[in-house]
Amino acid sequence: MFSFDIKEHRFNHVHFIGIGGISMSGLAEILLMEGYKVSGSDMKNSLILNKLKTQGADIFLGHRAENINNANLVIYTDAISKDNPELLESKKRAIPTIDRGNFLGMIMKNYKHSIAVSGTHGKTTTTSMLSTIFKNSTLDPTILLGGELDDIGGNVLMGGKDLLLTEACEYKGNILKYRPTMAIILNMEEDHLDYFRNIDHIVNTFSEYAANIKKDGYLIINLDDKHSKKVINTSHCNIITFGINNQSDYVAENISYAQDGYPKFILNVKGKKHYTVELNVMGVHNIYNALASIAAASICNVPMEDIIHSIKEYRGTHRRLETKGYSNNIKIVDDYAHHPTEIKASLAALKRTKPKNLWCIFQPHTYSRTKLLLNEFSESFYDADKIIITDIYAAREKDTGIIHAKDLVALLQKKGVDAIYMSSFESIKNYLLENAVPEDLIVTMGAGNIYQIGDMLLEENRKKAI
C-alpha cells in the first residue's frame, strides 16, 4: 500500500499535474520548503505559478508527456481527465500516481494533530480566522488555506510538526480520504451535483467522514444545520456544537450590527461563561464561522481573551467580501460567492450597509451547478437593486449547450428582478461607468475571473486622477 513520509525523501522529485490550483500549489510549497525537487504543469500562467517559480519549482505551461521528466511521484488534481498525457505517461513508466485528496490525507498523517475545516460554505474564511488566532498564539501551526490571507503572506504557512490546519473539500468524497484529529463541519447543502446524486448523498458522505474520527478526536458541528443530528448520531468522538438558534455549546446571543455592517454578539459558552465578541467582517454567515473558530481554538487551549482579540483583528481573505477600492465615490467589492446560499448571505450583508444602489455583477460557476440549481439561483438576488449576469465560467467543464447565463436572466426577469445579460467585461465596465452613481456599491461575484471588472473600474479611476 502506498504511503508518504515527508521526512524520508523516498520520492525526491514530485510532479504536480494542475499545480496552479490553490490546494495543489499549497502542497507543492510544503514540499519545496521540505527540500524536495518539485515540478508541475498547468494550462495558464498565474501569480501562483510565478510564486512557485521563485521558490524553485520547474513550471510548464500546457500538459505534455515530456513534462514528467525524471519525477518519481506524480500528484494530480480532480480536474485532470483520464487521458491527460502526463498522467498516461506516468502510468506507462509505472511512476506512482496519487490524486490530490489522497496525498493531502497522507500529509496530514505527518502531524501529531490535524484540524480539517469542511462544509458547503465558509471553509476558507473559517480556516483563515483560525489561522489568525493560531498565528497570534504560542502554537506553531502549518497552514494550508484555500485563499490568500495577508496575515500569513499567502495561502501557506510553514510551521512545526505538531499541528496542521487545512481546508477539507467534500467534492468527489475527498473528505473520506482524511483522518483529522479535529473536524469542523460548518454546513451541508446541495452542491457539486456533477458528482453527488442529491442532498442525502452529501449528508451520508459527511456522516461517514465523522464516523472516521477516532474516539479521542473532536467533531465541531453547526447545530443549526438541519442535517447535523444525523452526522452526530454516526460519530463516536467528542462532539462540540455551535449555533445561533439552538442550544449549543457555543451560542451567539444578542446580535447587533454597526453602521458598517460588522456584527457584535454575546458569546455564551455552555451556559456558564459569557463574552462580548466583535467582528470586522460582515454577515450572519461570519458569525457562524467565528463560532466554529472560537470552539476549535478553545479546544487547542488558546485563552479566550486572546481568541476574542484575534477574531476582532481578523479582516478577511482576498475575494471574500473584499473591499477593492472606490471609484467616483462608488464602493467596489469582490466576493467569491458562487452558490445560492452564499449569494444571499453576501448580498444581505452588503445591503445592511445601506448603499444608494447595490449592484451585483454575477458570473455563474460551472454549467452543471447553474443548471441543477437554476431555480435556487433565481431566488438569491432580491437584496440587490441591479443585477448584471455574464457568461458561465466553465472551470473544469465543457459547454454542451444545456444551459446559458441568459436562462438565469430570463427567470430572474420573470420574477420581477432587475437583471440583464452582458457578455464582455469591457461592456459591463462601460455600462457601470455610465449608470452607477456616487454612494452606490458594486460587488463582483463568482468563483471565476469576474474580479477583473472591479480592477478595470479602478484602473479607469486611476487614469482620470493622472
N, C-alpha and C positions, 0 to 999 in steps of 0.2 A: 504494500500500500504506500502511495506517495506521501511524503511528509517534508516539511521545510523548517529547518532550524536556522534562524538568521545568523547565529554565531558560527556555524560550521563552515560556511562558504563552500559547501559541496557543489553548488552551482555558481560559478564565478562570473558568468555572463548571462544576464537575464534580458530578454527581449519582450517588449510590450506592443501588442497589436491594438492600435487605438489608444495610444499613450496620452493623447490630448484631453481625454475626459478628466473631470475633476478628481474622481476617485483613483483612476489609473495613474494620473500624474502624482498624486499623493503617495501611492505605494512606491512609485519609481523614485521619488525623493528620499523616502526612508532607506531604500536600498543603496542609493548613491551616498547617503550620509554614513551608511554602514560599510562603505568601501567596495561595493560591488561595481562591476562594469555593467552599465545599463545602456540599452539602445531601444528605439521604438519608432513606430510609424503612425502617421495619421494623414487624413485627406487634405486638411487645410492648415496653414500656419496660424499661430496664435501667440498671445502673450505667454501662455502656459508653456508652449513649446520653446519659446525663446529663453524662458527662465530655466528650463531643464538643460538647454544647451550650455548656458553659463555655468551650470553645476557639473558639467562634464558628460552629459548624455549624448549619444550619437542619434540624431533625429533624421528620419527620412519622410519626405512628403510623397504620398502615394504608397500603395501596397504592392510589393514585388517580392518574388521568391528570394532574390539575392539579398534582400534586407536582413534576412535571418543571420547571414554571415556565420560566425563561429559560436553563436548562442547555444547554451546547453540547458536552458529552461525558457519556455515561452508562455507568457500570460496574455490572455485575450479578453476583450470586453464583450458583453452581451450583444452589442450592436453588430458584431462581426458575423458575416454569413459563413456557412459551412464550406463554401467554395472559395474562400479568401485564399489567394495564392501563398501568403506567408504561413497560414495555418496548414494548407496542404503540403507545403514544403517541409514544415516541422514534422508532420506525421510520416512523410516519405523517408525522412532521415532518422526517424524514431527518437526525436528530441521530446522529452517530457513536455506536455502542454496542459495548462490548467486555466479555468475561467477565473475572472476577477473575484467573484464571490467566494469561491473555494480558497483562493490564495489569501484573501483578507481573513478568512476564518483561520487559516494556518498561522498568519502573522499574529493574530490575537492570542494564540497559544504560547507565544514567546513572552507574554507579560503575566505577571502574578495576578493582577486584577484587570478586568476589561469592562468598560461601560459602553453599551451599544444603544443608540437612540433611534427608535423606529416609529412608524406611524405614517398615515397618508399625507399629513401636513405637519409642518413645523420642525422637521428634523434638523435642518441647518441652523435655524435660529436657536433651538434648544441646545444643540451641541456647542454653538458659539457662546451662548450665555454661560454654560458650564466651563468653557474654555477661559472666559474672563475671570470667573470665580476661582478656578484652579490656578491660573497664572498669578493671581494675587495672593495665593495661599502658600503654605510650605510644601505642598505636593509638587512633584516634578513629572507631569504627565507627558506622554507622547500623544499628539492630537492629529486626527485625520478628519478634515472638515469638508463639507460639500459646497463651500462658498469661500469668499475671500474676507478675512477678518483682519483689520488693521492691527489689532492688539497682538496678534501672533505673526504678523508680517506675511500673511497669505493664507494658504489652506492646510499647511503642515507645520507642526511644532515638534521638534525632536527633543524628547526628554529621557527619563530613565526607563528602566525595565519593570518598574512596579505597577504602572498604571497606563493603560491605553484607553483613550476616549475616541469613539468613532461613530459615524452615522451608519445605520443598518437599513438598507432599502429592501422592501418586500418583493420588488419586481422579480418575476420568474422564480419566486420562492427562495430568493437568496438568503433570507434570514434563517432558513433551516440549515445553512452551512456554518452558522456561527454558534459558539457556546460561551456567551459572555457571563461574567460573574454578576453583572447587574444589567438588566434590560429595562429600558423605558419604552412604553407604548403610549403614544400621545393620542391617537385616534384611529378609527378604522372605517373607511368609506370605499365606495366603488371607484376604482381607478385601475390603470394598466389592464383594461379589459381586452387587450390583444393577447394577454396571457391568462388572466383569471376568468373563470366562467361567469361568476356572479359574486355577490357580497358574501354568500355562505362559504365559497371557496377561499375568499380573502380572510374571513374570520377564522376558518379552520386552520389556515396556514399560520396565523398569529397564535392560535391555541397550541398548535404543535410546537411552535417556537418556544412558547412559555413553558411547555411541559419539559423541554430540554434543559432548562436551568436547574442546576444542582440544588439540593436541599438547603445548603448554607448560602446560596445566592439570593438575589433580590429581583423582584418584579415591581416596577413602579408604573402604575397604570391610571389612566383618566377614568374615574368612576362615573363621570357624566356621559361617557360614551355608552350607548345602549347595548353594545356588544361586549362590554368589559366583563360582565358577570360570567359569560361563557368561557372567556380566556382564563379568568381567575380560577374557575372550577377545574380546569385541566392542569393547573400548575401545582408544584409540590414545594416551592421555595417560600421565602419570606415575602409577604405582599404588603406594599405601601401604596396607598391610594391618594389621589388629589382631585380637586374639582371646585366647582362654584355652587352647583345646585343640589349636591348630595352631601351627606355627612361623611366626609373623607378624613384621612389622617392630616392632610394639608388642605385647608379651605381658604378661599379668598372671600372676605366679607366686606360690607360697606364700601363697595367700589364707587369711586368718583373719577371725574376726568378734568384735567386742566384745560385751559383755552387752546393749548397746542395739541390736545388730543391724547396726552400721556396719562395713563391710569395711575391711580393710587388706591390702595386697599389695606384692610387689616388681615394679616395672616394668622389664622387660628390653627395651631399645631396640636392635634389630638385632643382638642377641647381644654387644654391646660395652659398653653402659653400663647400670648398674642403679641404681634409685632406690626409696625407700620412699614409698608413696602411701597416704594415709588419707582416707576419705570420711566425710562427715557426712550421707549419705543411705543408705537401706537397700537391700539386694538385689543379687543377681548381675547383674541387668539393668543396674544403675547402674555396675557395673564396666565393662561394655561401653561404656556411654555415656561414661564417663570416659576410656577408652582412645581413643575417636574424638575426643573434645575435645582430649586431650593431643596427638594426632597433628596435628590441624588447627592448633592454636596453635603447635606446633613449626615447622611449615612457614611460619607467619607470623612466625618469628624471635622469638617470645616466649621468654625464658630459661627453661629447665626448672625452675629453683628457684622462679621466680615462678609458673609454671603449677601446680606442686605445692602451693604455698601457697594459691593461689586455689581450687583444687579442694577443698582441705580446708575452706576458708571457705564454700564453696557449701552452702546448706541447703535447696535445692529451691524449686520454684514452688508456688503455690497449687494445690490439688486433685491433687497428686502425692504420695501417702503423707504428706499434711499433717496434723500433729497439731493438732486444733482446740481441745482442752482436756480437762478432767476433770470428771466428774460422779459424786459419791459414790465417788471413787477408781476410777472406770471410765474408761479412756482412750478418747477419741473421735478417730478418724482418718477422713480423707476421701481417696478415691483415684479418679482418672479412668478406671481400667481398665474397658474395655468389650469386649475381645477375649479369647478363652480363654487365650492365651499370657500376656497382661498380667495376667489374674486370677491365674493360677498363680504368676507371679513375685511379685506383690504379697503374696499370702497366704503364700507361702513366707518372704518377708522378715519379715512380721509374726509368723509362728509362731516364728521364731528368737528373738524377744524373750520367749518363754515366758509368755504371759498365762495366767490360770486357764482362761478360755474365750475363744476367738476367734469373735466374731460377725461374719458378713458379711451386710450388707443390700444386696442387689444389684438394680439397675434395668437390665434389658436395654435396649439401644440400637438402635433400628430393627427393624422386623418382618423385613426381608429377611435381616439378619445373624443374627437369632435363629433363623430357620427353617433357613437354609443351614448354620449351624454348631451346630445344636442338640446333636448328639452330642458335639462338642468341648466345648461349654459344660458338658455333664453330667459331664465328666471333669476339670473345672477347680477344684472346690471342696473337695477332700479335705483340705486343710490347715486348713479352717475347722471349728469344732466345731458351730456352729449357723448355719443359713442361712435368711434371710427373702428371698423373691423378691417384688418388687412389679411393677406393670403395666409393660409395654414402653413406653419413651419413643419417641414416633413420629418426632421430628425432622422430616426432610423428607418423610416417607412418610405414606400414608393407611392406616387399618386396614381391610384387606379380609377379615379373619376367617381368614386362612390359618394364623395362629399365635397362641398366647396364652401368657402367663407361666406359666399352670397346666401347660402341656405340659412346660416345663422342670422344674417342681417334680415332676411325676409321674415323669419319667425319673430325676431325682436320687433320689427315694424308692425307685424300683425298684432302684437301685444301692446302696441302704443308706445314703444320705446323709441327715442330719437336716435336712430342708428343709421349709418351709411357705410358703404363699402368703398375702399380705395386701395389700389394695388401697390403703387410705387411709394416708397418712403419720401421721395422728393415731393410728390404731390401732396402727401399728408403734411409735410413740413410747411409747404407754401399755404395750404388751407388753414393751418393753425396760425400762421403769421398774419393772415388776413382776417381771421374770425375770432380768435381768443383776445380777451381784453384784460387790462390790469385787474389784479386780485382774483383772477381765475387760477385754477390748479389743473395742470396736465399730468396725468400718470400714464406712462408707457407700461404695458402689462403683458407678460408672457415669458416663457422659458427659452425662447429663441433669441433672435438678434434685434428685437423691437427697440431695445435700449438705444440703438443708433439714432432714432428720431430725436430723442432728447438731446443727444450730443450735437446733432445737426442744428437744432434750435439754439442751443447755447453758443455754437460757433457763429451763427448769424448775429447773435447779440454781441459777441466779441468783435466781429467785423465792423459793426456800427460804432463801437466805442473807440476804434482806432482813428 
